[in-house]
Amino acid sequence: MRGSDQNSGRENGNGHGEERRPAMPKSAKEALRPERVPQPVQRSKRAKSKIVIVLNFVMTLLLLGSAAAGGIYYYATSSYNEAGPLSVNAEFTVRSGAGLSTIARDLERDGIISDSRIFRYVTAANLGSDETLKAGDYEIKAGASMAEIAELLESGKTILYSISFPEGLTVEEVFDRLAENPDLTGDLPETLPPEGSLMPQTFRFSRGTDRTEILDQMREGQQTLVDEIWLKRDPGLPVENKQEFVTLASIVEKETGVARERPQVAAVFLNRLDRGMRLQSDPTVIYGLFGGEENHRIGRFTVQTSKRKPRTIPTE
């Protein structure tokens, strides 16, 4: 075979026969002519619209704003729920009528929270409005978070103070104790209630409670107690009404300070009333002389008492 035939019968790398075409000669003019470059894709008129450009810009701003807001929200909620700066328990007072912004500022000033703005805005969002938290004195625990502090102030679980009225106090002595207590506010009535109408007890209250509130609790508690006992009384007792019952109980209470002795003392007085005898009780004489003032020692007196017209007669 000739060389040309042999070359034409050769297989290419793919195993297929390939016939080479001879290159076509170009003229000098054609060789110098630049090759045709493909034209760029034309943008649609809609893409060139100014409205679309503005909308794209706005969407970009919204995405960036949403990302920033998400970061701020995460930081605020994390700070709101993390442990606070207090190292020891502290007392904090919410003044009556104070708004959330004032409370937040006072908390930061006292070193109880780290950021008043976070406390204000997150608390307002949780409450649903910028409403006032409950006034009073609160004990803030060491390390309390802003969330725990807000929950405490919203609950109104303030520090409670106490005032005690032992048995045997007269109404005037009760009024004196109420008036002298510095944690109570408000004026007391000018007219004293009847003796025996106030219940002796220890009362717990928040600072700033009105004195008349304690007085009303004492009056209501005594009325309830007297009604319960009166319904369970022995119908044969020589006592005609609740007032006489309270008066006799007060005399017994003043006669002895030992609780286990009172049933015996009461029995003695009831027997004397049944027989129309004198009670011969010094506390009634003392009260007749000095009223509701502090008890004073006096000389020997005999007490003449009946169910209807009790009166005091000195023996000397």
C-alpha positions in Angstrom: 0.0 0.0 0.0 0.9 3.6 -0.5 1.7 5.8 2.4 -1.4 7.9 1.9 -3.6 4.9 1.9 -1.9 3.6 5.1 -2.5 7.0 6.9 -6.1 7.1 5.8 -6.7 3.6 7.1 -5.3 4.3 10.6 -7.6 4.3 13.5 -7.8 7.2 15.9 -7.6 7.0 19.7 -11.3 5.9 19.9 -10.8 3.0 17.5 -12.7 4.6 14.7 -11.4 5.5 11.4 -11.1 9.2 10.8 -10.5 10.9 7.5 -8.5 14.1 7.8 -9.6 17.0 5.8 -7.0 19.3 4.3 -7.0 22.8 5.7 -8.5 25.4 3.4 -6.2 28.2 2.6 -7.4 31.7 3.6 -6.7 34.9 1.8 -4.7 37.6 3.6 -7.9 39.7 4.0 -9.8 36.8 5.6 -6.9 36.0 7.9 -6.8 39.5 9.2 -10.5 39.7 9.8 -11.4 39.4 13.6 -13.5 36.5 14.7 -17.1 37.2 15.6 -17.6 37.6 19.4 -21.0 36.4 20.8 -23.2 39.3 21.9 -24.1 39.6 25.7 -27.6 38.7 26.8 -29.8 41.7 26.8 -31.4 42.5 30.2 -35.2 42.8 30.1 -36.8 46.2 30.4 -38.4 45.0 33.7 -35.0 44.3 35.2 -33.9 47.8 34.3 -37.0 49.3 36.0 -36.2 51.8 38.9 -39.0 50.2 41.0 -37.4 46.8 40.8 -34.1 48.4 41.9 -35.7 50.1 44.8 -37.5 47.0 45.9 -34.3 45.0 45.8 -32.7 47.7 48.0 -35.5 47.6 50.4 -35.5 43.8 50.6 -31.8 43.9 51.3 -32.3 46.5 54.1 -35.1 44.3 55.6 -32.9 41.2 55.6 -30.1 43.1 57.3 -32.5 44.7 59.8 -34.1 41.3 60.6 -30.7 39.9 61.2 -29.7 42.8 63.5 -33.0 42.6 65.4 -32.6 38.9 65.9 -29.1 39.5 67.3 -30.4 42.3 69.6 -33.3 40.1 70.8 -31.0 37.2 71.6 -28.6 39.4 73.5 -31.4 41.1 75.5 -33.2 37.8 76.4 -29.9 36.2 77.4 -29.0 39.2 79.6 -32.6 39.2 81.0 -32.4 35.6 82.2 -28.8 35.4 83.3 -27.7 35.8 86.9 -27.6 39.4 88.2 -24.8 41.4 89.8 -26.0 41.1 93.4 -23.5 39.3 95.7 -25.7 39.4 98.8 -29.5 39.7 99.5 -30.7 43.3 99.3 -33.9 45.2 100.1 -35.6 47.2 97.4 -38.6 49.5 97.7 -41.0 50.2 94.9 -42.6 53.5 95.7 -46.3 54.0 95.2 -47.1 55.1 91.7 -43.6 54.5 90.3 -43.5 53.6 86.6 -41.5 50.8 85.0 -38.9 53.2 83.8 -38.4 54.7 87.3 -38.2 51.2 88.8 -35.7 50.0 86.2 -33.5 53.1 86.8 -33.6 52.6 90.6 -32.7 48.9 90.2 -29.6 49.8 88.1 -28.7 52.6 90.5 -28.7 50.2 93.5 -26.6 47.6 91.6 -29.4 45.0 91.5 -29.5 44.8 87.6 -26.9 45.5 85.0 -29.0 47.3 82.3 -32.1 49.3 83.0 -33.1 49.5 79.4 -33.1 45.7 78.9 -35.2 45.3 82.1 -37.6 48.0 81.1 -38.3 46.9 77.5 -38.3 43.1 78.1 -40.5 43.4 81.2 -42.9 45.7 79.3 -43.1 43.2 76.5 -43.8 40.4 78.9 -46.4 42.3 80.8 -48.1 43.5 77.6 -47.9 47.2 78.6 -45.9 49.7 80.5 -47.9 49.2 83.6 -46.7 49.9 87.1 -45.4 47.0 89.2 -46.8 46.6 92.7 -45.5 49.0 95.4 -43.8 47.7 98.6 -40.6 46.5 100.1 -39.0 43.4 98.5 -36.1 41.2 99.4 -34.0 40.6 96.3 -32.0 37.4 96.5 -28.3 37.4 95.6 -27.7 36.7 91.9 -31.3 37.1 91.0 -31.9 37.6 87.3 -33.9 40.4 85.8 -36.6 37.9 85.0 -36.8 36.7 88.6 -36.9 40.3 89.9 -39.7 41.3 87.5 -41.7 38.2 88.5 -41.2 39.1 92.2 -42.3 42.7 91.7 -45.3 41.6 89.7 -46.4 39.1 92.3 -46.5 41.7 95.1 -44.9 39.3 97.6 -43.4 42.1 99.7 -41.5 41.9 103.0 -44.1 41.5 105.8 -43.8 43.2 109.2 -45.7 42.3 112.3 -47.5 43.9 115.2 -48.7 42.0 118.2 -51.6 42.7 120.6 -51.4 40.5 123.7 -54.6 39.4 125.4 -55.9 41.8 128.0 -55.0 45.1 126.3 -57.6 47.8 126.5 -58.8 49.6 123.3 -56.8 52.6 124.3 -53.6 50.5 124.6 -54.3 49.0 121.2 -54.6 52.4 119.7 -51.3 53.5 121.3 -49.5 50.5 119.7 -51.0 51.2 116.3 -50.1 54.9 116.5 -46.5 54.2 117.6 -45.7 51.6 114.8 -43.4 53.4 112.2 -44.2 51.0 109.4 -48.0 51.8 109.4 -49.5 54.9 107.9 -52.8 56.9 108.2 -54.7 58.3 111.2 -56.9 56.3 113.7 -60.5 57.2 114.4 -61.1 59.8 117.0 -63.8 57.7 118.7 -62.6 54.5 120.4 -64.6 51.4 119.6 -66.2 49.5 122.5 -64.0 47.4 124.8 -63.9 43.8 123.8 -64.6 44.5 120.2 -61.0 44.1 119.0 -59.3 40.7 118.6 -55.9 40.3 120.3 -53.6 38.7 117.8 -50.3 39.1 115.8 -50.9 40.7 112.4 -48.5 40.7 109.5 -48.6 43.6 107.0 -46.6 45.3 104.3 -44.9 48.6 105.1 -47.2 51.5 104.4 -50.4 49.7 105.3 -53.1 52.0 106.7 -53.7 51.7 110.5 -57.4 51.4 109.9 -56.9 48.2 107.9 -55.3 46.5 111.0 -58.1 47.9 113.1 -60.8 46.5 110.7 -59.1 43.1 110.7 -59.2 43.1 114.6 -62.8 44.1 114.6 -63.9 41.5 112.0 -61.8 38.8 113.7 -63.3 39.4 117.1 -66.9 39.5 115.7 -66.4 36.1 114.0 -64.9 34.6 117.1 -67.6 35.9 119.4 -70.4 34.6 117.1 -68.8 31.2 116.9 -68.5 30.8 120.7 -71.9 32.3 121.3 -73.6 29.7 119.2 -71.9 26.9 121.2 -72.6 28.3 124.6 -74.5 26.5 127.4 -78.1 28.0 127.3 -78.2 27.9 131.2 -75.4 30.4 131.6 -76.4 33.6 133.5 -75.3 35.8 130.5 -78.0 37.5 128.5 -76.2 38.8 125.4 -72.9 38.8 123.6 -71.8 42.1 125.2 -72.2 40.6 128.7 -70.4 37.5 127.5 -67.4 39.6 126.2 -67.4 41.7 129.4 -67.2 38.6 131.6 -64.5 37.0 129.5 -62.5 40.2 129.8 -62.8 40.2 133.6 -61.6 36.6 133.7 -58.7 37.4 131.4 -57.6 40.3 133.6 -58.1 38.2 136.8 -55.4 35.7 135.9 -52.6 35.6 133.3 -52.4 31.8 133.6 -54.5 30.2 130.8 -55.2 26.9 132.7 -56.6 28.9 135.7 -59.2 30.7 133.6 -61.9 27.9 133.6 -61.9 27.8 137.4 -62.0 31.6 137.7 -64.9 31.8 135.2 -66.8 29.1 137.1 -66.4 31.1 140.3 -67.8 34.2 138.7 -70.7 32.3 137.1 -71.7 30.8 140.4 -71.6 34.3 142.0 -73.8 35.6 139.3 -76.3 32.8 139.7 -76.5 33.5 143.4 -76.7 37.3 143.0 -73.4 37.8 144.8 -70.7 40.4 144.2 -68.0 39.4 141.7 -65.3 41.0 144.0 -62.9 41.4 141.0 -60.2 44.1 141.3 -59.8 44.5 137.5 -63.3 46.0 137.2 -62.5 48.5 139.9 -59.3 49.5 138.2 -61.0 50.0 134.9 -63.7 52.0 136.5 -61.2 54.3 138.0 -58.7 54.6 135.1 -60.6 53.6 132.1 -58.5 52.2 129.3 -55.2 53.7 130.5 -52.4 51.6 131.8 -53.3 49.5 134.8 -52.4 51.0 138.2 -52.2 49.4 141.7 -54.9 50.6 144.1 -56.0 49.7 147.5 -58.7 47.2 148.5 -62.0 47.6 146.7 -65.1 45.5 146.6 -66.9 45.1 143.3 -70.7 45.0 143.3 -71.9 43.5 140.0 -75.2 42.3 138.7 -76.3 41.0 135.3 -78.1 44.2 134.6 -76.5 47.1 136.4 -72.8 46.5 137.2 -71.4 49.1 139.6 -68.3 49.5 141.7 -68.4 50.2 145.4 -65.3 51.0 147.5 -65.0 49.2 150.8 -63.1 52.0 152.5 
